C-alpha cells in the first residue's frame, strides 16, 4: 500500500524452514549451511536455534506444508 518493496534476510532461516531439520536431531546434516556454521562457529551455532521456540515454528511450517500439499520451503517463502 505504501509502494515499499522488501527483501527478506534469510527467508529460510539458514535451512531451518525447509523441513530438513527435525526435533531431536543433535546436529546439522553434513553439507548443509548449518553444518558449515557449526564447523566455523562451534556447536553453539546449533544450540542457539535448538530450542522449543524454533521447533514450534518449524513444526508449524511442516504442518501447513502437509495440509496444503506444498514443501516447507514453499510455505516459508509465501
PyMOL Python script that loads the backbone (N, CA, C, O; Angstrom):
from pymol import cmd

cmd.read_pdbstr("""\
ATOM      1  N   UNK A   1       0.812  -1.186   0.000  1.00  0.00           N
ATOM      2  CA  UNK A   1       0.000   0.000   0.000  1.00  0.00           C
ATOM      3  C   UNK A   1       0.859   1.255   0.000  1.00  0.00           C
ATOM      4  O   UNK A   1       0.423   2.307  -0.469  1.00  0.00           O
ATOM      5  N   UNK A   2       2.059   1.155   0.514  1.00  0.00           N
ATOM      6  CA  UNK A   2       2.958   2.302   0.580  1.00  0.00           C
ATOM      7  C   UNK A   2       3.953   2.322  -0.565  1.00  0.00           C
ATOM      8  O   UNK A   2       4.734   3.265  -0.687  1.00  0.00           O
ATOM      9  N   UNK A   3       3.940   1.291  -1.411  1.00  0.00           N
ATOM     10  CA  UNK A   3       4.860   1.231  -2.528  1.00  0.00           C
ATOM     11  C   UNK A   3       6.299   0.943  -2.124  1.00  0.00           C
ATOM     12  O   UNK A   3       7.237   1.289  -2.842  1.00  0.00           O
ATOM     13  N   UNK A   4       6.464   0.310  -0.973  1.00  0.00           N
ATOM     14  CA  UNK A   4       7.802  -0.007  -0.483  1.00  0.00           C
ATOM     15  C   UNK A   4       8.035  -1.504  -0.640  1.00  0.00           C
ATOM     16  O   UNK A   4       7.275  -2.319  -0.116  1.00  0.00           O
ATOM     17  N   UNK A   5       9.091  -1.858  -1.365  1.00  0.00           N
ATOM     18  CA  UNK A   5       9.431  -3.265  -1.513  1.00  0.00           C
ATOM     19  C   UNK A   5      10.347  -3.714  -0.393  1.00  0.00           C
ATOM     20  O   UNK A   5      11.036  -2.903   0.225  1.00  0.00           O
ATOM     21  N   UNK A   6      10.347  -5.000  -0.139  1.00  0.00           N
ATOM     22  CA  UNK A   6      11.252  -5.538   0.874  1.00  0.00           C
ATOM     23  C   UNK A   6      12.007  -6.732   0.312  1.00  0.00           C
ATOM     24  O   UNK A   6      11.524  -7.435  -0.576  1.00  0.00           O
ATOM     25  N   UNK A   7      13.168  -6.936   0.833  1.00  0.00           N
ATOM     26  CA  UNK A   7      13.948  -8.128   0.520  1.00  0.00           C
ATOM     27  C   UNK A   7      14.235  -8.802   1.852  1.00  0.00           C
ATOM     28  O   UNK A   7      14.982  -8.259   2.666  1.00  0.00           O
ATOM     29  N   UNK A   8      13.653  -9.980   2.092  1.00  0.00           N
ATOM     30  CA  UNK A   8      13.861 -10.628   3.388  1.00  0.00           C
ATOM     31  C   UNK A   8      15.287 -11.142   3.539  1.00  0.00           C
ATOM     32  O   UNK A   8      15.904 -11.596   2.575  1.00  0.00           O
ATOM     33  N   UNK A   9      15.794 -11.063   4.748  1.00  0.00           N
ATOM     34  CA  UNK A   9      17.112 -11.608   5.063  1.00  0.00           C
ATOM     35  C   UNK A   9      16.918 -13.041   5.525  1.00  0.00           C
ATOM     36  O   UNK A   9      16.223 -13.293   6.509  1.00  0.00           O
ATOM     37  N   UNK A  10      17.525 -13.969   4.825  1.00  0.00           N
ATOM     38  CA  UNK A  10      17.492 -15.382   5.200  1.00  0.00           C
ATOM     39  C   UNK A  10      16.063 -15.905   5.371  1.00  0.00           C
ATOM     40  O   UNK A  10      15.705 -16.365   6.456  1.00  0.00           O
ATOM     41  N   UNK A  11      15.247 -15.842   4.324  1.00  0.00           N
ATOM     42  CA  UNK A  11      13.847 -16.238   4.449  1.00  0.00           C
ATOM     43  C   UNK A  11      13.647 -17.699   4.845  1.00  0.00           C
ATOM     44  O   UNK A  11      12.581 -18.059   5.343  1.00  0.00           O
ATOM     45  N   UNK A  12      14.640 -18.535   4.635  1.00  0.00           N
ATOM     46  CA  UNK A  12      14.525 -19.939   5.041  1.00  0.00           C
ATOM     47  C   UNK A  12      15.320 -20.221   6.317  1.00  0.00           C
ATOM     48  O   UNK A  12      15.518 -21.374   6.700  1.00  0.00           O
ATOM     49  N   UNK A  13      15.765 -19.160   6.957  1.00  0.00           N
ATOM     50  CA  UNK A  13      16.496 -19.241   8.224  1.00  0.00           C
ATOM     51  C   UNK A  13      17.632 -20.260   8.165  1.00  0.00           C
ATOM     52  O   UNK A  13      17.736 -21.150   9.010  1.00  0.00           O
ATOM     53  N   UNK A  14      18.466 -20.112   7.164  1.00  0.00           N
ATOM     54  CA  UNK A  14      19.631 -20.987   7.046  1.00  0.00           C
ATOM     55  C   UNK A  14      19.279 -22.444   6.835  1.00  0.00           C
ATOM     56  O   UNK A  14      20.063 -23.332   7.170  1.00  0.00           O
ATOM     57  N   UNK A  15      18.099 -22.695   6.278  1.00  0.00           N
ATOM     58  CA  UNK A  15      17.674 -24.072   6.019  1.00  0.00           C
ATOM     59  C   UNK A  15      16.704 -24.620   7.045  1.00  0.00           C
ATOM     60  O   UNK A  15      16.093 -25.663   6.813  1.00  0.00           O
ATOM     61  N   UNK A  16      16.547 -23.948   8.171  1.00  0.00           N
ATOM     62  CA  UNK A  16      15.662 -24.449   9.221  1.00  0.00           C
ATOM     63  C   UNK A  16      14.206 -24.517   8.760  1.00  0.00           C
ATOM     64  O   UNK A  16      13.460 -25.377   9.230  1.00  0.00           O
ATOM     65  N   UNK A  17      13.789 -23.644   7.865  1.00  0.00           N
ATOM     66  CA  UNK A  17      12.393 -23.644   7.423  1.00  0.00           C
ATOM     67  C   UNK A  17      12.179 -24.421   6.130  1.00  0.00           C
ATOM     68  O   UNK A  17      11.166 -24.232   5.456  1.00  0.00           O
ATOM     69  N   UNK A  18      13.110 -25.286   5.779  1.00  0.00           N
ATOM     70  CA  UNK A  18      12.965 -26.111   4.579  1.00  0.00           C
ATOM     71  C   UNK A  18      12.393 -27.484   4.888  1.00  0.00           C
ATOM     72  O   UNK A  18      11.994 -28.207   3.974  1.00  0.00           O
ATOM     73  N   UNK A  19      12.346 -27.855   6.161  1.00  0.00           N
ATOM     74  CA  UNK A  19      11.861 -29.169   6.548  1.00  0.00           C
ATOM     75  C   UNK A  19      12.961 -30.203   6.706  1.00  0.00           C
ATOM     76  O   UNK A  19      12.679 -31.359   7.023  1.00  0.00           O
ATOM     77  N   UNK A  20      14.209 -29.811   6.491  1.00  0.00           N
ATOM     78  CA  UNK A  20      15.305 -30.790   6.584  1.00  0.00           C
ATOM     79  C   UNK A  20      15.737 -31.063   8.019  1.00  0.00           C
ATOM     80  O   UNK A  20      16.432 -32.046   8.275  1.00  0.00           O
ATOM     81  N   UNK A  21      15.339 -30.216   8.949  1.00  0.00           N
ATOM     82  CA  UNK A  21      15.703 -30.413  10.351  1.00  0.00           C
ATOM     83  C   UNK A  21      14.476 -30.830  11.143  1.00  0.00           C
ATOM     84  O   UNK A  21      13.378 -30.320  10.917  1.00  0.00           O
ATOM     85  N   UNK A  22      14.662 -31.750  12.063  1.00  0.00           N
ATOM     86  CA  UNK A  22      13.570 -32.247  12.905  1.00  0.00           C
ATOM     87  C   UNK A  22      13.992 -32.219  14.367  1.00  0.00           C
ATOM     88  O   UNK A  22      15.167 -32.370  14.701  1.00  0.00           O
ATOM     89  N   UNK A  23      13.011 -32.024  15.216  1.00  0.00           N
ATOM     90  CA  UNK A  23      13.269 -32.042  16.662  1.00  0.00           C
ATOM     91  C   UNK A  23      13.952 -33.359  17.028  1.00  0.00           C
ATOM     92  O   UNK A  23      13.581 -34.423  16.532  1.00  0.00           O
ATOM     93  N   UNK A  24      14.937 -33.273  17.888  1.00  0.00           N
ATOM     94  CA  UNK A  24      15.657 -34.467  18.321  1.00  0.00           C
ATOM     95  C   UNK A  24      16.988 -34.662  17.616  1.00  0.00           C
ATOM     96  O   UNK A  24      17.815 -35.463  18.054  1.00  0.00           O
ATOM     97  N   UNK A  25      17.200 -33.933  16.524  1.00  0.00           N
ATOM     98  CA  UNK A  25      18.498 -34.016  15.854  1.00  0.00           C
ATOM     99  C   UNK A  25      19.537 -33.379  16.772  1.00  0.00           C
ATOM    100  O   UNK A  25      19.255 -32.385  17.441  1.00  0.00           O
ATOM    101  N   UNK A  26      20.732 -33.950  16.801  1.00  0.00           N
ATOM    102  CA  UNK A  26      21.765 -33.405  17.681  1.00  0.00           C
ATOM    103  C   UNK A  26      22.728 -32.483  16.945  1.00  0.00           C
ATOM    104  O   UNK A  26      23.517 -31.773  17.568  1.00  0.00           O
ATOM    105  N   UNK A  27      22.658 -32.499  15.627  1.00  0.00           N
ATOM    106  CA  UNK A  27      23.497 -31.604  14.829  1.00  0.00           C
ATOM    107  C   UNK A  27      22.949 -31.532  13.414  1.00  0.00           C
ATOM    108  O   UNK A  27      22.087 -32.320  13.025  1.00  0.00           O
ATOM    109  N   UNK A  28      23.451 -30.597  12.667  1.00  0.00           N
ATOM    110  CA  UNK A  28      23.004 -30.400  11.284  1.00  0.00           C
ATOM    111  C   UNK A  28      23.521 -31.507  10.381  1.00  0.00           C
ATOM    112  O   UNK A  28      24.566 -32.105  10.638  1.00  0.00           O
ATOM    113  N   UNK A  29      22.775 -31.765   9.328  1.00  0.00           N
ATOM    114  CA  UNK A  29      23.192 -32.767   8.343  1.00  0.00           C
ATOM    115  C   UNK A  29      24.438 -32.285   7.609  1.00  0.00           C
ATOM    116  O   UNK A  29      24.563 -31.096   7.315  1.00  0.00           O
ATOM    117  N   UNK A  30      25.363 -33.200   7.312  1.00  0.00           N
ATOM    118  CA  UNK A  30      26.577 -32.814   6.577  1.00  0.00           C
ATOM    119  C   UNK A  30      26.229 -32.148   5.244  1.00  0.00           C
ATOM    120  O   UNK A  30      25.271 -32.534   4.574  1.00  0.00           O
ATOM    121  N   UNK A  31      27.009 -31.163   4.880  1.00  0.00           N
ATOM    122  CA  UNK A  31      26.815 -30.482   3.606  1.00  0.00           C
ATOM    123  C   UNK A  31      25.817 -29.341   3.640  1.00  0.00           C
ATOM    124  O   UNK A  31      25.608 -28.678   2.624  1.00  0.00           O
ATOM    125  N   UNK A  32      25.193 -29.095   4.791  1.00  0.00           N
ATOM    126  CA  UNK A  32      24.221 -28.009   4.890  1.00  0.00           C
ATOM    127  C   UNK A  32      24.895 -26.733   5.385  1.00  0.00           C
ATOM    128  O   UNK A  32      25.997 -26.761   5.933  1.00  0.00           O
ATOM    129  N   UNK A  33      24.212 -25.628   5.180  1.00  0.00           N
ATOM    130  CA  UNK A  33      24.731 -24.348   5.664  1.00  0.00           C
ATOM    131  C   UNK A  33      24.898 -24.382   7.180  1.00  0.00           C
ATOM    132  O   UNK A  33      25.882 -23.868   7.712  1.00  0.00           O
ATOM    133  N   UNK A  34      23.957 -24.973   7.860  1.00  0.00           N
ATOM    134  CA  UNK A  34      24.042 -25.052   9.322  1.00  0.00           C
ATOM    135  C   UNK A  34      25.256 -25.875   9.759  1.00  0.00           C
ATOM    136  O   UNK A  34      25.895 -25.549  10.759  1.00  0.00           O
ATOM    137  N   UNK A  35      25.577 -26.935   9.020  1.00  0.00           N
ATOM    138  CA  UNK A  35      26.779 -27.729   9.330  1.00  0.00           C
ATOM    139  C   UNK A  35      28.033 -26.878   9.153  1.00  0.00           C
ATOM    140  O   UNK A  35      28.981 -26.984   9.932  1.00  0.00           O
ATOM    141  N   UNK A  36      28.030 -26.045   8.136  1.00  0.00           N
ATOM    142  CA  UNK A  36      29.171 -25.147   7.938  1.00  0.00           C
ATOM    143  C   UNK A  36      29.303 -24.174   9.113  1.00  0.00           C
ATOM    144  O   UNK A  36      30.409 -23.919   9.590  1.00  0.00           O
ATOM    145  N   UNK A  37      28.176 -23.634   9.574  1.00  0.00           N
ATOM    146  CA  UNK A  37      28.210 -22.744  10.729  1.00  0.00           C
ATOM    147  C   UNK A  37      28.777 -23.468  11.945  1.00  0.00           C
ATOM    148  O   UNK A  37      29.559 -22.902  12.709  1.00  0.00           O
ATOM    149  N   UNK A  38      28.374 -24.727  12.114  1.00  0.00           N
ATOM    150  CA  UNK A  38      28.892 -25.499  13.239  1.00  0.00           C
ATOM    151  C   UNK A  38      30.404 -25.646  13.145  1.00  0.00           C
ATOM    152  O   UNK A  38      31.106 -25.512  14.148  1.00  0.00           O
ATOM    153  N   UNK A  39      30.905 -25.920  11.955  1.00  0.00           N
ATOM    154  CA  UNK A  39      32.357 -26.058  11.784  1.00  0.00           C
ATOM    155  C   UNK A  39      33.064 -24.742  12.084  1.00  0.00           C
ATOM    156  O   UNK A  39      34.106 -24.721  12.739  1.00  0.00           O
ATOM    157  N   UNK A  40      32.486 -23.646  11.598  1.00  0.00           N
ATOM    158  CA  UNK A  40      33.139 -22.345  11.744  1.00  0.00           C
ATOM    159  C   UNK A  40      32.969 -21.735  13.135  1.00  0.00           C
ATOM    160  O   UNK A  40      33.885 -21.097  13.655  1.00  0.00           O
ATOM    161  N   UNK A  41      31.804 -21.931  13.728  1.00  0.00           N
ATOM    162  CA  UNK A  41      31.487 -21.261  14.990  1.00  0.00           C
ATOM    163  C   UNK A  41      31.424 -22.202  16.188  1.00  0.00           C
ATOM    164  O   UNK A  41      31.300 -21.748  17.325  1.00  0.00           O
ATOM    165  N   UNK A  42      31.508 -23.493  15.945  1.00  0.00           N
ATOM    166  CA  UNK A  42      31.391 -24.462  17.024  1.00  0.00           C
ATOM    167  C   UNK A  42      29.948 -24.877  17.251  1.00  0.00           C
ATOM    168  O   UNK A  42      29.035 -24.386  16.587  1.00  0.00           O
ATOM    169  N   UNK A  43      29.755 -25.779  18.189  1.00  0.00           N
ATOM    170  CA  UNK A  43      28.421 -26.330  18.456  1.00  0.00           C
ATOM    171  C   UNK A  43      27.423 -25.268  18.904  1.00  0.00           C
ATOM    172  O   UNK A  43      26.215 -25.493  18.834  1.00  0.00           O
ATOM    173  N   UNK A  44      27.900 -24.131  19.358  1.00  0.00           N
ATOM    174  CA  UNK A  44      26.992 -23.078  19.806  1.00  0.00           C
ATOM    175  C   UNK A  44      26.048 -22.638  18.689  1.00  0.00           C
ATOM    176  O   UNK A  44      24.922 -22.217  18.956  1.00  0.00           O
ATOM    177  N   UNK A  45      26.501 -22.735  17.451  1.00  0.00           N
ATOM    178  CA  UNK A  45      25.654 -22.350  16.315  1.00  0.00           C
ATOM    179  C   UNK A  45      24.379 -23.188  16.297  1.00  0.00           C
ATOM    180  O   UNK A  45      23.299 -22.660  16.034  1.00  0.00           O
ATOM    181  N   UNK A  46      24.488 -24.472  16.569  1.00  0.00           N
ATOM    182  CA  UNK A  46      23.305 -25.349  16.608  1.00  0.00           C
ATOM    183  C   UNK A  46      22.504 -25.073  17.877  1.00  0.00           C
ATOM    184  O   UNK A  46      21.279 -24.960  17.823  1.00  0.00           O
ATOM    185  N   UNK A  47      23.167 -24.967  18.991  1.00  0.00           N
ATOM    186  CA  UNK A  47      22.482 -24.789  20.278  1.00  0.00           C
ATOM    187  C   UNK A  47      21.666 -23.505  20.335  1.00  0.00           C
ATOM    188  O   UNK A  47      20.646 -23.450  21.022  1.00  0.00           O
ATOM    189  N   UNK A  48      22.102 -22.474  19.624  1.00  0.00           N
ATOM    190  CA  UNK A  48      21.355 -21.213  19.624  1.00  0.00           C
ATOM    191  C   UNK A  48      19.952 -21.390  19.066  1.00  0.00           C
ATOM    192  O   UNK A  48      19.020 -20.718  19.508  1.00  0.00           O
ATOM    193  N   UNK A  49      19.794 -22.278  18.109  1.00  0.00           N
ATOM    194  CA  UNK A  49      18.483 -22.463  17.471  1.00  0.00           C
ATOM    195  C   UNK A  49      17.749 -23.698  17.967  1.00  0.00           C
ATOM    196  O   UNK A  49      16.541 -23.816  17.767  1.00  0.00           O
ATOM    197  N   UNK A  50      18.449 -24.611  18.604  1.00  0.00           N
ATOM    198  CA  UNK A  50      17.846 -25.863  19.071  1.00  0.00           C
ATOM    199  C   UNK A  50      17.086 -25.605  20.370  1.00  0.00           C
ATOM    200  O   UNK A  50      17.568 -25.901  21.463  1.00  0.00           O
ATOM    201  N   UNK A  51      15.869 -25.038  20.219  1.00  0.00           N
ATOM    202  CA  UNK A  51      15.057 -24.727  21.393  1.00  0.00           C
ATOM    203  C   UNK A  51      13.584 -24.864  21.035  1.00  0.00           C
ATOM    204  O   UNK A  51      13.231 -24.969  19.860  1.00  0.00           O
ATOM    205  N   UNK A  52      12.730 -24.861  22.044  1.00  0.00           N
ATOM    206  CA  UNK A  52      11.300 -25.075  21.814  1.00  0.00           C
ATOM    207  C   UNK A  52      10.684 -24.050  20.872  1.00  0.00           C
ATOM    208  O   UNK A  52       9.835 -24.400  20.053  1.00  0.00           O
ATOM    209  N   UNK A  53      11.092 -22.808  20.975  1.00  0.00           N
ATOM    210  CA  UNK A  53      10.528 -21.773  20.100  1.00  0.00           C
ATOM    211  C   UNK A  53      10.816 -22.087  18.631  1.00  0.00           C
ATOM    212  O   UNK A  53       9.918 -22.025  17.791  1.00  0.00           O
ATOM    213  N   UNK A  54      12.058 -22.422  18.330  1.00  0.00           N
ATOM    214  CA  UNK A  54      12.426 -22.772  16.954  1.00  0.00           C
ATOM    215  C   UNK A  54      11.635 -23.974  16.478  1.00  0.00           C
ATOM    216  O   UNK A  54      11.081 -23.959  15.379  1.00  0.00           O
ATOM    217  N   UNK A  55      11.578 -25.020  17.302  1.00  0.00           N
ATOM    218  CA  UNK A  55      10.900 -26.243  16.875  1.00  0.00           C
ATOM    219  C   UNK A  55       9.405 -26.033  16.698  1.00  0.00           C
ATOM    220  O   UNK A  55       8.802 -26.660  15.827  1.00  0.00           O
ATOM    221  N   UNK A  56       8.784 -25.164  17.504  1.00  0.00           N
ATOM    222  CA  UNK A  56       7.354 -24.875  17.299  1.00  0.00           C
ATOM    223  C   UNK A  56       7.128 -24.237  15.934  1.00  0.00           C
ATOM    224  O   UNK A  56       6.170 -24.580  15.241  1.00  0.00           O
ATOM    225  N   UNK A  57       7.997 -23.318  15.546  1.00  0.00           N
ATOM    226  CA  UNK A  57       7.877 -22.673  14.236  1.00  0.00           C
ATOM    227  C   UNK A  57       8.105 -23.693  13.123  1.00  0.00           C
ATOM    228  O   UNK A  57       7.319 -23.770  12.179  1.00  0.00           O
ATOM    229  N   UNK A  58       9.175 -24.471  13.233  1.00  0.00           N
ATOM    230  CA  UNK A  58       9.481 -25.478  12.209  1.00  0.00           C
ATOM    231  C   UNK A  58       8.320 -26.455  12.066  1.00  0.00           C
ATOM    232  O   UNK A  58       7.901 -26.758  10.949  1.00  0.00           O
ATOM    233  N   UNK A  59       7.800 -26.949  13.178  1.00  0.00           N
ATOM    234  CA  UNK A  59       6.702 -27.916  13.129  1.00  0.00           C
ATOM    235  C   UNK A  59       5.427 -27.299  12.561  1.00  0.00           C
ATOM    236  O   UNK A  59       4.673 -27.984  11.871  1.00  0.00           O
ATOM    237  N   UNK A  60       5.172 -26.029  12.834  1.00  0.00           N
ATOM    238  CA  UNK A  60       4.005 -25.355  12.262  1.00  0.00           C
ATOM    239  C   UNK A  60       4.143 -25.226  10.749  1.00  0.00           C
ATOM    240  O   UNK A  60       3.178 -25.449  10.018  1.00  0.00           O
ATOM    241  N   UNK A  61       5.323 -24.871  10.279  1.00  0.00           N
ATOM    242  CA  UNK A  61       5.565 -24.758   8.834  1.00  0.00           C
ATOM    243  C   UNK A  61       5.381 -26.116   8.165  1.00  0.00           C
ATOM    244  O   UNK A  61       4.753 -26.205   7.110  1.00  0.00           O
ATOM    245  N   UNK A  62       5.920 -27.169   8.765  1.00  0.00           N
ATOM    246  CA  UNK A  62       5.788 -28.517   8.204  1.00  0.00           C
ATOM    247  C   UNK A  62       4.316 -28.935   8.174  1.00  0.00           C
ATOM    248  O   UNK A  62       3.866 -29.533   7.197  1.00  0.00           O
ATOM    249  N   UNK A  63       3.567 -28.630   9.226  1.00  0.00           N
ATOM    250  CA  UNK A  63       2.147 -28.988   9.273  1.00  0.00           C
ATOM    251  C   UNK A  63       1.361 -28.287   8.168  1.00  0.00           C
ATOM    252  O   UNK A  63       0.542 -28.915   7.497  1.00  0.00           O
ATOM    253  N   UNK A  64       1.603 -27.004   7.976  1.00  0.00           N
ATOM    254  CA  UNK A  64       0.919 -26.270   6.901  1.00  0.00           C
ATOM    255  C   UNK A  64       1.306 -26.847   5.546  1.00  0.00           C
ATOM    256  O   UNK A  64       0.457 -26.985   4.665  1.00  0.00           O
ATOM    257  N   UNK A  65       2.561 -27.181   5.377  1.00  0.00           N
ATOM    258  CA  UNK A  65       3.021 -27.769   4.112  1.00  0.00           C
ATOM    259  C   UNK A  65       2.285 -29.072   3.826  1.00  0.00           C
ATOM    260  O   UNK A  65       1.830 -29.303   2.706  1.00  0.00           O
ATOM    261  N   UNK A  66       2.172 -29.914   4.836  1.00  0.00           N
ATOM    262  CA  UNK A  66       1.474 -31.188   4.647  1.00  0.00           C
ATOM    263  C   UNK A  66       0.001 -30.976   4.326  1.00  0.00           C
ATOM    264  O   UNK A  66      -0.552 -31.675   3.477  1.00  0.00           O
ATOM    265  N   UNK A  67      -0.639 -30.023   4.993  1.00  0.00           N
ATOM    266  CA  UNK A  67      -2.059 -29.738   4.761  1.00  0.00           C
ATOM    267  C   UNK A  67      -2.324 -29.184   3.370  1.00  0.00           C
ATOM    268  O   UNK A  67      -3.384 -29.432   2.794  1.00  0.00           O
ATOM    269  N   UNK A  68      -1.380 -28.441   2.831  1.00  0.00           N
ATOM    270  CA  UNK A  68      -1.594 -27.756   1.554  1.00  0.00           C
ATOM    271  C   UNK A  68      -0.921 -28.436   0.366  1.00  0.00           C
ATOM    272  O   UNK A  68      -1.051 -27.979  -0.769  1.00  0.00           O
ATOM    273  N   UNK A  69      -0.200 -29.533   0.627  1.00  0.00           N
ATOM    274  CA  UNK A  69       0.463 -30.238  -0.468  1.00  0.00           C
ATOM    275  C   UNK A  69       1.658 -29.484  -1.030  1.00  0.00           C
ATOM    276  O   UNK A  69       2.010 -29.638  -2.199  1.00  0.00           O
ATOM    277  N   UNK A  70       2.272 -28.675  -0.194  1.00  0.00           N
ATOM    278  CA  UNK A  70       3.456 -27.923  -0.609  1.00  0.00           C
ATOM    279  C   UNK A  70       4.650 -28.357   0.226  1.00  0.00           C
ATOM    280  O   UNK A  70       4.502 -29.087   1.207  1.00  0.00           O
ATOM    281  N   UNK A  71       5.820 -27.909  -0.164  1.00  0.00           N
ATOM    282  CA  UNK A  71       7.008 -28.194   0.631  1.00  0.00           C
ATOM    283  C   UNK A  71       7.117 -27.142   1.733  1.00  0.00           C
ATOM    284  O   UNK A  71       6.564 -26.051   1.602  1.00  0.00           O
ATOM    285  N   UNK A  72       7.824 -27.459   2.812  1.00  0.00           N
ATOM    286  CA  UNK A  72       8.039 -26.442   3.835  1.00  0.00           C
ATOM    287  C   UNK A  72       8.713 -25.185   3.280  1.00  0.00           C
ATOM    288  O   UNK A  72       8.400 -24.077   3.714  1.00  0.00           O
ATOM    289  N   UNK A  73       9.616 -25.340   2.345  1.00  0.00           N
ATOM    290  CA  UNK A  73      10.272 -24.169   1.750  1.00  0.00           C
ATOM    291  C   UNK A  73       9.258 -23.292   1.017  1.00  0.00           C
ATOM    292  O   UNK A  73       9.311 -22.067   1.119  1.00  0.00           O
ATOM    293  N   UNK A  74       8.334 -23.913   0.278  1.00  0.00           N
ATOM    294  CA  UNK A  74       7.314 -23.133  -0.422  1.00  0.00           C
ATOM    295  C   UNK A  74       6.440 -22.366   0.563  1.00  0.00           C
ATOM    296  O   UNK A  74       6.113 -21.202   0.332  1.00  0.00           O
ATOM    297  N   UNK A  75       6.064 -23.015   1.656  1.00  0.00           N
ATOM    298  CA  UNK A  75       5.250 -22.345   2.675  1.00  0.00           C
ATOM    299  C   UNK A  75       6.023 -21.180   3.281  1.00  0.00           C
ATOM    300  O   UNK A  75       5.465 -20.100   3.478  1.00  0.00           O
ATOM    301  N   UNK A  76       7.290 -21.388   3.574  1.00  0.00           N
ATOM    302  CA  UNK A  76       8.116 -20.348   4.198  1.00  0.00           C
ATOM    303  C   UNK A  76       8.274 -19.122   3.314  1.00  0.00           C
ATOM    304  O   UNK A  76       8.342 -17.997   3.811  1.00  0.00           O
ATOM    305  N   UNK A  77       8.332 -19.333   2.026  1.00  0.00           N
ATOM    306  CA  UNK A  77       8.564 -18.225   1.101  1.00  0.00           C
ATOM    307  C   UNK A  77       7.293 -17.500   0.683  1.00  0.00           C
ATOM    308  O   UNK A  77       7.367 -16.473   0.010  1.00  0.00           O
ATOM    309  N   UNK A  78       6.138 -18.010   1.066  1.00  0.00           N
ATOM    310  CA  UNK A  78       4.890 -17.356   0.673  1.00  0.00           C
ATOM    311  C   UNK A  78       4.405 -16.507   1.750  1.00  0.00           C
ATOM    312  O   UNK A  78       3.362 -15.869   1.610  1.00  0.00           O
TER     313      UNK A  78
END
""", "prot")
cmd.dss("prot")
cmd.show_as("cartoon", "prot")
cmd.util.cbc("prot")
cmd.orient("prot")
